[in-house]
């Protein structure tokens, strides 16, 4: 039991009890590879968004707080959408939520994350 508790605290997601068949072991390995691939894809997507965000100028990030004209804000918003490669303003909002720059939009899968934005 203590070994099981230590393993869970260290991040174990599954235990195989002996004796186990080759099929059980292969399935556990395939599941682990699938979870790893998913995590790597998510990390890569987050890094891509972080890199895009880092490419924005300070003015592009906080144009609304700078007291600049609406036309200038729209121009900067267009630049932000282009640089972030967002398909729409809604996509941009979702990206901002993913980067924790803004609260997640209603219905977003990111709302499930218990960490505060």
Secondary structure, 3 states (H helix, E strand, C coil): CHHHHHHHHCCCCCCCCCCCCHHHHHHHHHHHHHHHHHHHHHHHHHHHHHHHHHCCCHHHHCHHHHCCCHHHHHHHHHHHHHHHCCCCHHHHHHHHHHCCCCCCCCCCHHHHCCCCC
